[in-house]
Amino acid sequence: MPPRIISGKKPSDLKKTLKRLLAYMGRHKFILLVVAILVFINGGLDLLGTYMIKPIVNNVIATNDHEGLIKAIVFMIIIYVIAIIAAFGYSQAMVRVAQKMIKEIRIDLFKALEKLPIKYFDEKSHGDIMSNFTNDIDTLSECFNNSFSMMIKSGIELFGTLIIIFILNWQLSLIVVFFYGILFLYIEYSSKKSKHYYKFQQDSLGALNGHIKESISGQKVIKVFDHEKANIEAFDDKNEALRKSATSALSYSGTQVPFVVSISYINYAIVAVVGGIMAIKGMTDIGSLASYLIFVRQSAMPINRFTNQTNFILAALSGAERIFDMMDERPEVDEGKVEVIKDGDDWAFKDGDKIIPLKGDVRFEDVTFGYDKDVPILKDLSLYAKPGQKIAFVGSTGAGKTTIISLLDRFYDIDSGKITFDGIDIRDIKKADLRKSLGVVLQDTHLFTGTIADNIRFGKPEATMDEVIEAAKIANAHSFIKRLPKGYDTYITSDGASLSQGQRQLLAIARATIADPPVLILDEATSSIDTRTEKLIEKAMDKLMEGRTVFVIAHRLSTVRNSNAIMVLEHGKIIERGDHDDLLAQKGTYYQLYMGMFELS
C-alpha cells in the first residue's frame, strides 16, 4: 500500500493545539496509559522474539540440544501469544477511547456552533464550516484510532532495533545507519514533492466535484439550453487537470515504497556478505549474525511507518487547530436580563419580581445600522407599531426591509439608536426569550428531516397532535397534508424536496402559528404561493393576526392592502408612510408601484 499523502499547512501554533488536544486525552489518561503499556509489551516482545534467534542458534542448534530446542520453541510461542494478546488489547481499547474523545470534541464543536452569531455564518462559507465536522474530525479520528499506538510501536521498534543491532555487531551497524540516512533523506524529499503536487490535486478535485454538483442540480437548465456538449467539454478539461496533478503527486509518493524496499535489499545484501566474511574469520558468531540479519530485514518497516505517522499526526493537529479556532470564535453576546413568560394564556415580561403584560408595542428610534459599519443600510430610521397593528414594508431589493426584521430578532445589533418592545430596550431582554415572542416566517423556508408533524411542532415542542392539526388548519396546510400517503406522519428529507415550494411555506406558517407568538413577522411569506392559495392564507392569517402585532414584507402589493400602515423604503430610509388609501392619494412611489408604473426589483 502506498504511503498516505498529507496536504495542507501544519498547525501555526503547534504547542497550543497539542495542549488543547492533550486536555481531551487527559480525561481518559488511565485507558491511554494501559494502551501505551500494551503497545510497549507488544513491541518489546516482537524485538525479544527476534533477538532469541541468537541463543537458540548458538546454544541449542549448534549443540544438538533437542530438549533445549523444544523448550525454546515453547518459549517463543509464549512470547508471540502474549504479543498477539497485547496487540488485540491495545487496538480494541484505542478504538473505544478514540471514539469517546471524538464524540466529546464533536459535541463541543457543535455547542460552539450553536452559540455563534449570524454574522459568523454570513462571513464563512457553509463548505468551510462543514469541513470542520467532516474532513478535520475524520482526520483526527483516524489519528486517534491508529497513530497514537502506531507511533509508540514504531518508535519502540525503530530505536529498539538500533540499540540491539549495535549490541549484536557495532561494525555492521555503521553500514545500516548509513543506509538509514539515505532512506530518511529520500522519504523527506519525496514527501515534500508529493505534498506540493497534492495541493494542486485537491484544488482540481474540488473544481471537478463542484462542476458535477452544478451539473446535477442544473440538469433542467442544461437540457433546456442544449448545453450538454459544452458541459461535457468543461468536465473533460477539469478531469484532465485532475489527471495531470494526481499523476505528478503519485509519481513521487508512489516511489517511496519501491525505493525503501530496494535500499533495504541492498543494505541487507551488503550486511549479509560482510557479516558472512566476519563469521568465517571468527569476528562474530552465527547466532548473532542470524538474529542481526532478521533485524536488518525488518528495519525498513518501522522507518517508513514512523515517517508517515509523523506527517499524518502533524496534519491531524492542523485539522485540530481549525476545530479549536472555531470553538474559540466569540459566541453571541447576550446581556439581557428581562424574561418573556406565559402568564396564564397571556404573554408577559418578567423583570426581577415585576410581571409586565406584553402588549406588542414595537418602536425603532433613530436606528442606524450597516453590516459593514462604513456602509449603513438603515439611516436614522424611526417607526412604530402599536399593539395589534399590521405594519407592511415595501421597497426594492436592498432597501432594508429584511434588515429591519433581523434587527428586531437581534440577529444583529444596531450601531446607534434604540429599539424598544413595550418600552423595554430589546438589548435588555434575553435573546432566547425575545425570539420566543416573535413568530417568524422567513422568505427562505427551511424544513428539517422528520415528519410533517415534527416540523410543525418545531414552533412548540410540547404541542399535542390536536394543536398541530389546528395550526395546520389555520395556515391552510391541513387539506394538502391529509392527501399525503401518511398524512401528518409523512417523513420528509432534504429540506422538504418532495413538497412544492408553496407547501413548504404553508408548513413554515403553521410552524409559526403553533408557537402562538404575540408578534408575528412574515418575510415574503407568500412569495412562492399561487394567488388562490394566497387568498386562502390571507383569510386564515386575519384570524391568526387578531390581537397580535404583525410585520409584513411583501413584493405583492395585494397582500398589504389591509395593513394599518405601509412603509415605503428606499436606500435605508422611509420615504412614504400611511395606509393603502393614504398612499394612493399621495400619488408617490407607492401609487406608481401599485398602478404598475414601477416594478419592485
C-alpha positions as CSV (number, residue, x, y, z in Angstrom):
1,M,0.0,0.0,0.0
2,P,1.5,3.4,-0.9
3,P,2.1,5.8,1.9
4,R,-0.7,8.3,2.8
5,I,-0.3,11.7,1.2
6,I,-0.8,14.6,3.5
7,S,-1.7,18.0,2.3
8,G,-2.3,21.4,3.9
9,K,-0.5,23.5,6.3
10,K,1.0,22.3,9.5
11,P,-0.5,23.9,12.7
12,S,0.6,27.5,13.1
13,D,0.7,27.1,16.9
14,L,1.7,23.5,17.5
15,K,2.2,23.9,21.2
16,K,-1.2,25.4,21.9
17,T,-3.0,22.9,19.7
18,L,-1.2,20.0,21.3
19,K,-2.0,21.3,24.8
20,R,-5.8,21.6,23.9
21,L,-5.7,18.0,22.4
22,L,-3.9,16.7,25.4
23,A,-6.7,18.1,27.6
24,Y,-9.2,15.8,25.9
25,M,-6.7,12.9,26.2
26,G,-6.3,13.7,29.8
27,R,-9.9,12.8,30.5
28,H,-9.0,9.2,29.5
29,K,-5.4,9.1,30.8
30,F,-5.8,5.7,32.6
31,I,-7.0,3.9,29.5
32,L,-4.4,5.6,27.3
33,L,-1.7,4.5,29.9
34,V,-3.0,1.0,29.6
35,V,-2.8,1.3,25.8
36,A,0.8,2.6,26.0
37,I,1.8,-0.3,28.3
38,L,0.2,-2.9,26.0
39,V,1.9,-1.3,22.9
40,F,5.2,-1.4,24.8
41,I,4.7,-5.0,25.7
42,N,3.8,-5.9,22.1
43,G,6.7,-4.1,20.5
44,G,9.2,-5.3,23.2
45,L,8.1,-8.9,22.8
46,D,8.5,-8.7,19.0
47,L,12.0,-7.5,19.4
48,L,12.7,-10.1,22.0
49,G,11.4,-12.8,19.7
50,T,13.8,-11.8,17.0
51,Y,16.7,-11.5,19.4
52,M,16.1,-15.0,20.8
53,I,17.4,-16.4,17.5
54,K,20.9,-15.8,18.7
55,P,20.8,-18.0,21.8
56,I,18.8,-20.6,20.0
57,V,21.3,-20.9,17.2
58,N,24.4,-20.7,19.4
59,N,23.3,-22.7,22.4
60,V,20.6,-25.1,21.1
61,I,21.0,-25.9,17.4
62,A,24.9,-25.7,17.4
63,T,25.0,-28.2,20.3
64,N,22.2,-30.5,19.0
65,D,20.2,-30.0,22.2
66,H,16.8,-31.5,21.3
67,E,15.3,-30.9,24.7
68,G,16.5,-27.3,24.7
69,L,15.0,-26.8,21.2
70,I,11.6,-27.9,22.4
71,K,11.9,-25.5,25.4
72,A,13.0,-22.7,23.1
73,I,10.1,-23.3,20.7
74,V,7.6,-23.3,23.6
75,F,9.2,-20.1,25.0
76,M,8.9,-18.4,21.5
77,I,5.2,-19.5,21.3
78,I,4.5,-17.9,24.7
79,I,6.3,-14.7,23.7
80,Y,4.3,-14.3,20.5
81,V,0.9,-15.4,22.0
82,I,1.4,-12.7,24.7
83,A,2.4,-10.2,21.9
84,I,-0.8,-11.0,20.0
85,I,-3.0,-10.6,23.1
86,A,-1.3,-7.3,23.9
87,A,-1.9,-6.1,20.2
88,F,-5.6,-7.2,20.4
89,G,-6.0,-5.4,23.7
90,Y,-4.4,-2.1,22.8
91,S,-6.2,-2.0,19.4
92,Q,-9.6,-2.6,20.9
93,A,-9.0,-0.2,23.8
94,M,-7.7,2.5,21.5
95,V,-10.7,2.3,19.2
96,R,-13.1,2.8,22.1
97,V,-11.2,5.6,23.8
98,A,-10.6,7.3,20.4
99,Q,-14.3,7.4,19.6
100,K,-15.1,8.8,23.1
101,M,-12.7,11.6,22.5
102,I,-14.0,12.3,19.0
103,K,-17.6,12.3,20.4
104,E,-16.5,14.9,23.1
105,I,-14.8,17.1,20.5
106,R,-17.7,16.9,18.1
107,I,-20.2,17.8,20.9
108,D,-18.0,20.8,22.0
109,L,-17.7,21.9,18.4
110,F,-21.5,21.7,17.8
111,K,-22.2,23.6,21.0
112,A,-19.8,26.3,19.9
113,L,-21.5,26.4,16.5
114,E,-24.9,26.9,18.1
115,K,-23.7,29.9,20.1
116,L,-22.2,31.7,17.2
117,P,-23.8,34.9,15.9
118,I,-25.5,35.0,12.5
119,K,-22.7,37.3,11.3
120,Y,-20.3,34.4,11.5
121,F,-22.4,32.4,9.0
122,D,-22.5,35.4,6.7
123,E,-18.7,35.6,6.6
124,K,-17.9,31.8,6.5
125,S,-18.9,29.5,3.6
126,H,-21.0,26.5,4.6
127,G,-18.4,24.3,3.0
128,D,-15.7,25.6,5.3
129,I,-17.9,25.0,8.3
130,M,-18.8,21.5,7.2
131,S,-15.2,20.7,6.6
132,N,-14.6,21.1,10.3
133,F,-17.2,18.5,11.1
134,T,-16.2,16.1,8.3
135,N,-12.6,16.3,7.0
136,D,-11.0,17.6,10.1
137,I,-12.9,15.4,12.5
138,D,-12.3,12.3,10.3
139,T,-8.6,13.0,10.1
140,L,-8.4,13.5,13.9
141,S,-10.5,10.3,14.4
142,E,-8.1,8.3,12.3
143,C,-5.2,9.8,14.1
144,F,-6.6,8.8,17.5
145,N,-7.5,5.3,16.2
146,N,-4.2,4.4,14.6
147,S,-1.4,7.0,15.0
148,F,-1.2,7.1,18.8
149,S,-0.5,3.4,19.2
150,M,1.4,3.1,15.9
151,M,3.8,6.0,16.8
152,I,4.6,4.3,20.1
153,K,5.1,0.9,18.5
154,S,7.1,2.3,15.5
155,G,9.3,4.2,18.0
156,I,10.0,1.1,20.1
157,E,10.8,-1.0,17.0
158,L,12.9,1.7,15.4
159,F,15.0,2.7,18.4
160,G,14.9,-0.8,19.9
161,T,16.3,-2.2,16.6
162,L,19.1,0.3,16.5
163,I,20.1,-0.4,20.1
164,I,20.0,-4.2,19.6
165,I,21.9,-4.3,16.3
166,F,24.7,-2.2,17.9
167,I,24.8,-4.6,20.8
168,L,24.9,-7.6,18.4
169,N,27.5,-6.1,16.0
170,W,28.5,-2.4,16.1
171,Q,30.7,-2.7,12.9
172,L,27.9,-3.9,10.7
173,S,25.6,-1.3,12.3
174,L,27.6,1.5,10.8
175,I,26.6,0.3,7.4
176,V,22.9,0.1,8.4
177,V,22.9,3.6,9.8
178,F,24.4,4.9,6.6
179,F,21.6,3.4,4.6
180,Y,19.0,4.6,7.2
181,G,20.3,8.1,6.5
182,I,19.7,7.6,2.7
183,L,16.2,6.4,3.4
184,F,15.3,9.3,5.7
185,L,16.6,11.9,3.2
186,Y,14.7,10.4,0.3
187,I,11.4,10.0,2.2
188,E,11.7,13.6,3.3
189,Y,12.4,14.7,-0.3
190,S,9.6,12.7,-1.9
191,S,7.1,13.7,0.8
192,K,7.7,17.4,0.2
193,K,7.4,17.0,-3.6
194,S,4.2,14.9,-3.3
195,K,2.6,17.3,-0.9
196,H,3.3,20.2,-3.2
197,Y,1.6,18.5,-6.1
198,Y,-1.1,17.0,-3.9
199,K,-2.3,20.6,-3.2
200,F,-2.9,21.1,-6.9
201,Q,-4.7,17.7,-7.0
202,Q,-7.0,18.8,-4.2
203,D,-7.8,22.0,-6.0
204,S,-8.5,20.2,-9.2
205,L,-10.7,17.6,-7.4
206,G,-12.7,20.4,-5.7
207,A,-13.2,22.1,-9.1
208,L,-14.3,18.8,-10.7
209,N,-16.7,18.0,-7.8
210,G,-18.2,21.5,-7.9
211,H,-18.8,21.1,-11.7
212,I,-20.5,17.7,-11.1
213,K,-22.7,19.2,-8.3
214,E,-23.7,22.1,-10.5
215,S,-24.5,19.8,-13.4
216,I,-26.7,17.5,-11.3
217,S,-28.6,20.4,-9.7
218,G,-28.9,22.3,-13.0
219,Q,-29.9,19.5,-15.3
220,K,-33.1,21.2,-16.4
221,V,-31.4,24.4,-17.4
222,I,-28.6,22.4,-19.2
223,K,-31.2,20.4,-21.2
224,V,-33.4,23.4,-22.0
225,F,-30.5,25.4,-23.4
226,D,-29.0,22.3,-25.2
227,H,-25.8,22.7,-23.2
228,E,-24.8,19.0,-22.8
229,K,-21.9,19.1,-25.2
230,A,-20.3,22.2,-23.7
231,N,-20.9,20.8,-20.3
232,I,-19.1,17.6,-21.2
233,E,-16.2,19.5,-22.7
234,A,-15.9,21.6,-19.5
235,F,-15.9,18.3,-17.5
236,D,-13.2,16.8,-19.7
237,D,-11.0,19.9,-19.1
238,K,-11.3,19.7,-15.3
239,N,-10.9,15.9,-15.4
240,E,-7.7,16.2,-17.4
241,A,-6.4,18.8,-14.9
242,L,-7.1,16.4,-12.1
243,R,-5.3,13.6,-14.0
244,K,-2.2,15.6,-14.5
245,S,-2.0,16.9,-10.9
246,A,-2.8,13.4,-9.5
247,T,-0.1,11.8,-11.7
248,S,2.5,14.3,-10.6
249,A,1.6,13.8,-6.9
250,L,1.5,10.0,-7.1
251,S,4.6,9.7,-9.2
252,Y,6.6,11.0,-6.2
253,S,4.7,9.3,-3.4
254,G,4.5,6.1,-5.3
255,T,8.3,5.8,-5.4
256,Q,8.7,5.7,-1.6
257,V,7.8,2.0,-1.1
258,P,9.9,0.7,-4.0
259,F,12.8,2.9,-3.0
260,V,12.7,1.8,0.6
261,V,12.4,-1.8,-0.4
262,S,15.2,-1.5,-2.9
263,I,17.6,0.2,-0.5
264,S,16.6,-2.3,2.2
265,Y,17.6,-5.2,-0.1
266,I,20.9,-3.5,-1.0
267,N,21.5,-2.9,2.7
268,Y,20.6,-6.5,3.6
269,A,22.8,-7.9,0.8
270,I,25.9,-5.9,1.8
271,V,25.4,-6.6,5.5
272,A,24.9,-10.4,4.8
273,V,28.1,-10.5,2.7
274,V,30.2,-8.5,5.2
275,G,28.7,-10.4,8.1
276,G,29.4,-13.7,6.4
277,I,33.0,-12.8,6.0
278,M,33.2,-11.7,9.6
279,A,31.7,-15.0,10.7
280,I,34.2,-17.0,8.6
281,K,37.1,-15.1,10.2
282,G,35.7,-15.6,13.6
283,M,34.9,-11.9,14.2
284,T,31.2,-12.8,15.1
285,D,29.2,-15.9,15.9
286,I,26.5,-17.5,13.7
287,G,23.6,-16.8,16.1
288,S,24.4,-13.1,16.4
289,L,24.6,-12.9,12.6
290,A,21.3,-14.7,12.0
291,S,19.5,-12.5,14.5
292,Y,21.2,-9.4,13.1
293,L,20.1,-10.1,9.5
294,I,16.5,-10.5,10.6
295,F,16.6,-7.2,12.4
296,V,18.1,-5.5,9.3
297,R,15.4,-7.2,7.1
298,Q,12.6,-5.8,9.3
299,S,14.1,-2.4,9.9
300,A,12.6,-0.6,6.8
301,M,9.1,-1.1,8.0
302,P,9.2,1.0,11.2
303,I,11.2,3.7,9.4
304,N,8.5,4.1,6.7
305,R,5.7,3.8,9.2
306,F,7.3,6.3,11.6
307,T,7.8,8.9,8.9
308,N,4.3,8.6,7.6
309,Q,2.7,8.6,11.0
310,T,4.7,11.8,11.9
311,N,3.4,13.6,8.8
312,F,-0.1,12.4,9.4
313,I,-0.1,13.4,13.1
314,L,1.0,16.9,12.1
315,A,-1.7,17.1,9.5
316,A,-4.3,15.9,12.1
317,L,-3.0,18.6,14.5
318,S,-3.6,21.1,11.7
319,G,-7.2,20.0,11.5
320,A,-7.5,20.1,15.3
321,E,-6.2,23.7,15.2
322,R,-9.0,24.6,12.8
323,I,-11.5,22.9,15.0
324,F,-10.3,24.7,18.1
325,D,-10.2,28.0,16.2
326,M,-13.9,27.6,15.5
327,M,-14.6,26.7,19.2
328,D,-12.7,29.9,20.2
329,E,-14.8,32.1,18.0
330,R,-16.6,34.8,20.0
331,P,-20.1,33.5,20.8
332,E,-23.2,35.6,20.5
333,V,-23.3,38.0,23.4
334,D,-26.5,38.1,25.5
335,E,-26.5,40.8,28.2
336,G,-30.3,40.7,28.6
337,K,-32.0,40.1,32.0
338,V,-35.7,40.6,31.3
339,E,-37.5,37.3,30.6
340,V,-40.6,36.6,28.4
341,I,-43.0,34.2,30.1
342,K,-46.6,32.9,29.6
343,D,-48.8,34.4,32.4
344,G,-51.8,32.0,32.0
345,D,-52.8,32.4,28.4
346,D,-51.2,35.8,28.0
347,W,-47.6,36.7,27.4
348,A,-45.7,38.9,29.8
349,F,-42.3,40.3,30.7
350,K,-40.6,39.3,33.9
351,D,-38.1,41.9,35.2
352,G,-37.0,40.6,38.6
353,D,-40.1,40.3,40.7
354,K,-42.1,42.6,38.3
355,I,-44.6,41.0,35.8
356,I,-45.3,43.4,32.9
357,P,-48.1,42.4,30.4
358,L,-46.7,42.0,26.9
359,K,-48.8,44.1,24.5
360,G,-46.7,44.2,21.4
361,D,-45.7,47.9,21.1
362,V,-42.6,47.9,18.9
363,R,-40.6,51.1,18.2
364,F,-37.5,52.0,16.2
365,E,-35.9,55.3,17.4
366,D,-33.3,56.9,15.1
367,V,-31.8,53.5,14.3
368,T,-28.7,53.3,12.1
369,F,-27.2,50.0,11.1
370,G,-24.9,48.5,8.5
371,Y,-23.5,45.0,8.1
372,D,-20.3,46.9,7.3
373,K,-20.2,49.9,9.7
374,D,-18.8,52.1,6.9
375,V,-21.7,51.3,4.7
376,P,-25.0,51.9,6.6
377,I,-28.1,50.1,5.4
378,L,-30.6,51.9,7.7
379,K,-30.0,55.6,8.4
380,D,-31.7,57.3,11.4
381,L,-34.8,55.2,10.8
382,S,-37.8,55.7,13.1
383,L,-41.1,53.8,13.1
384,Y,-43.6,52.3,15.5
385,A,-46.1,49.5,15.6
386,K,-48.9,49.8,18.1
387,P,-50.3,46.6,19.7
388,G,-52.4,44.7,17.2
389,Q,-51.4,46.7,14.2
390,K,-50.3,45.2,10.9
391,I,-47.3,47.1,9.5
392,A,-46.1,46.4,6.0
393,F,-42.8,47.2,4.4
394,V,-42.4,47.6,0.6
395,G,-39.4,48.6,-1.4
396,S,-36.9,47.4,-3.9
397,T,-34.3,44.8,-3.1
398,G,-31.6,46.2,-0.8
399,A,-33.9,48.9,0.6
400,G,-33.6,47.5,4.1
401,K,-36.9,45.6,4.6
402,T,-35.4,42.3,5.8
403,T,-32.7,44.1,7.8
404,I,-35.4,45.7,10.0
405,I,-36.7,42.3,10.8
406,S,-33.2,40.9,11.5
407,L,-32.6,43.8,13.9
408,L,-35.9,43.1,15.7
409,D,-34.8,39.4,16.2
410,R,-31.4,40.7,17.3
411,F,-29.6,38.6,14.7
412,Y,-27.5,41.8,14.5
413,D,-27.1,44.7,16.9
414,I,-27.7,48.3,15.8
415,D,-24.9,50.8,15.5
416,S,-26.9,53.6,17.1
417,G,-30.4,54.5,18.2
418,K,-32.8,52.3,20.1
419,I,-35.4,49.5,19.5
420,T,-38.0,49.0,22.2
421,F,-40.6,46.3,22.9
422,D,-43.3,47.7,25.1
423,G,-40.9,50.4,26.3
424,I,-38.2,47.9,27.1
425,D,-34.9,48.2,25.2
426,I,-34.6,44.8,23.4
427,R,-31.0,44.7,24.4
428,D,-32.2,44.3,28.0
429,I,-34.4,41.3,27.0
430,K,-32.8,37.8,27.0
431,K,-32.3,36.9,23.3
432,A,-33.8,33.4,23.6
433,D,-36.9,34.9,25.2
434,L,-37.1,37.8,22.7
435,R,-37.1,35.4,19.8
436,K,-39.6,33.1,21.5
437,S,-42.0,36.0,21.5
438,L,-41.6,36.6,17.7
439,G,-43.2,34.2,15.3
440,V,-41.2,34.3,12.1
441,V,-41.9,33.0,8.6
442,L,-38.8,33.7,6.6
443,Q,-38.5,34.2,2.8
444,D,-36.3,31.1,2.6
445,T,-38.3,28.4,4.3
446,H,-36.3,25.6,5.9
447,L,-37.8,22.2,6.9
448,F,-36.0,19.6,8.9
449,T,-35.6,15.9,8.4
450,G,-38.6,14.3,10.2
451,T,-42.3,14.0,9.9
452,I,-44.7,16.8,8.9
453,A,-46.0,16.9,12.5
454,D,-42.4,17.2,13.8
455,N,-41.8,20.2,11.6
456,I,-44.9,22.0,12.7
457,R,-44.2,21.1,16.3
458,F,-40.8,22.8,15.9
459,G,-42.5,26.0,16.9
460,K,-43.8,24.4,20.2
461,P,-42.0,21.1,21.0
462,E,-44.6,20.1,23.7
463,A,-47.6,20.7,21.4
464,T,-50.3,17.9,21.2
465,M,-51.4,16.4,18.0
466,D,-54.7,18.4,18.2
467,E,-52.7,21.6,18.4
468,V,-50.6,20.6,15.4
469,I,-53.7,19.9,13.3
470,E,-55.3,23.2,14.5
471,A,-52.2,25.2,13.5
472,A,-52.1,23.4,10.1
473,K,-55.8,24.3,9.6
474,I,-55.2,28.0,10.4
475,A,-52.3,28.0,7.9
476,N,-54.4,26.2,5.3
477,A,-52.0,23.3,5.2
478,H,-54.4,20.7,6.6
479,S,-56.0,19.9,3.3
480,F,-52.8,19.0,1.4
481,I,-51.3,17.2,4.4
482,K,-54.4,14.9,4.5
483,R,-53.7,13.9,0.9
484,L,-50.2,12.8,1.6
485,P,-49.6,9.0,1.9
486,K,-49.1,9.1,5.7
487,G,-50.7,12.4,6.5
488,Y,-49.0,14.1,9.4
489,D,-46.6,11.2,9.8
490,T,-45.2,11.6,6.2
491,Y,-41.4,11.7,6.5
492,I,-39.6,14.5,4.7
493,T,-35.9,14.9,3.9
494,S,-33.7,17.3,2.0
495,D,-35.5,20.4,3.2
496,G,-38.8,19.0,2.1
497,A,-37.7,18.3,-1.5
498,S,-40.8,16.1,-2.1
499,L,-43.1,19.1,-1.4
500,S,-43.8,22.1,-3.6
501,Q,-42.4,25.5,-2.6
502,G,-45.9,26.6,-1.7
503,Q,-46.5,23.6,0.5
504,R,-43.2,24.2,2.3
505,Q,-44.2,27.8,3.0
506,L,-47.6,26.6,4.3
507,L,-45.8,24.4,6.8
508,A,-43.5,27.2,7.8
509,I,-46.6,29.4,8.5
510,A,-48.1,26.5,10.6
511,R,-44.9,26.3,12.5
512,A,-45.1,30.0,13.4
513,T,-48.8,29.6,14.2
514,I,-48.4,26.9,16.7
515,A,-45.9,29.0,18.7
516,D,-48.8,31.4,19.4
517,P,-46.4,34.5,19.4
518,P,-47.5,38.0,20.4
519,V,-45.6,39.4,17.5
520,L,-45.7,37.9,14.0
521,I,-43.2,38.5,11.2
522,L,-43.9,37.5,7.6
523,D,-40.9,38.0,5.4
524,E,-42.1,37.4,1.8
525,A,-44.2,34.6,3.4
526,T,-46.4,34.2,0.3
527,S,-43.8,34.9,-2.4
528,S,-43.9,31.3,-3.8
529,I,-47.6,30.6,-3.3
530,D,-50.1,30.8,-6.1
531,T,-52.8,33.5,-6.0
532,R,-55.6,31.2,-5.0
533,T,-53.7,29.7,-2.1
534,E,-52.5,33.2,-1.1
535,K,-56.1,34.4,-0.7
536,L,-57.0,31.4,1.4
537,I,-53.9,32.1,3.6
538,E,-54.9,35.8,3.9
539,K,-58.2,34.8,5.4
540,A,-56.6,32.4,7.8
541,M,-54.0,35.0,8.7
542,D,-56.6,37.5,9.5
543,K,-57.8,35.2,12.3
544,L,-54.2,34.5,13.3
545,M,-53.3,38.1,13.5
546,E,-56.1,39.1,15.8
547,G,-54.6,40.8,18.9
548,R,-51.1,40.5,17.6
549,T,-48.6,43.0,16.2
550,V,-47.7,41.9,12.7
551,F,-44.8,42.9,10.4
552,V,-45.2,42.0,6.7
553,I,-42.6,42.2,3.9
554,A,-44.1,41.5,0.5
555,H,-43.4,42.0,-3.2
556,R,-47.1,41.5,-4.0
557,L,-48.8,44.8,-3.0
558,S,-52.2,43.0,-2.9
559,T,-51.1,41.3,0.3
560,V,-50.5,44.6,2.2
561,R,-53.7,46.5,1.2
562,N,-55.4,45.9,4.6
563,S,-52.3,46.9,6.6
564,N,-52.8,49.6,9.3
565,A,-49.6,51.3,8.0
566,I,-47.4,50.7,4.9
567,M,-43.8,51.9,5.0
568,V,-42.2,52.5,1.6
569,L,-38.4,52.1,2.0
570,E,-35.6,53.3,-0.3
571,H,-31.9,53.2,0.5
572,G,-32.5,52.6,4.2
573,K,-35.0,55.4,4.7
574,I,-38.8,55.6,4.9
575,I,-39.8,57.8,2.0
576,E,-43.6,57.3,2.4
577,R,-45.9,56.0,5.1
578,G,-49.6,55.7,5.6
579,D,-52.4,53.2,4.9
580,H,-53.3,51.9,1.4
581,D,-55.7,54.7,0.6
582,D,-53.5,57.5,2.0
583,L,-50.5,56.4,-0.1
584,L,-52.6,56.1,-3.3
585,A,-53.9,59.6,-2.6
586,Q,-50.3,60.9,-2.3
587,K,-49.6,59.6,-5.8
588,G,-45.9,59.0,-5.0
589,T,-43.8,55.9,-5.2
590,Y,-46.4,53.5,-3.7
591,Y,-49.0,54.8,-6.2
592,Q,-46.7,54.2,-9.1
593,L,-45.8,50.7,-7.8
594,Y,-49.5,49.8,-7.3
595,M,-50.5,51.1,-10.7
596,G,-47.7,49.1,-12.3
597,M,-45.8,52.2,-13.4
598,F,-42.8,50.9,-11.4
599,E,-41.8,47.4,-10.5
600,L,-40.2,46.1,-7.4
601,S,-36.8,44.5,-8.0
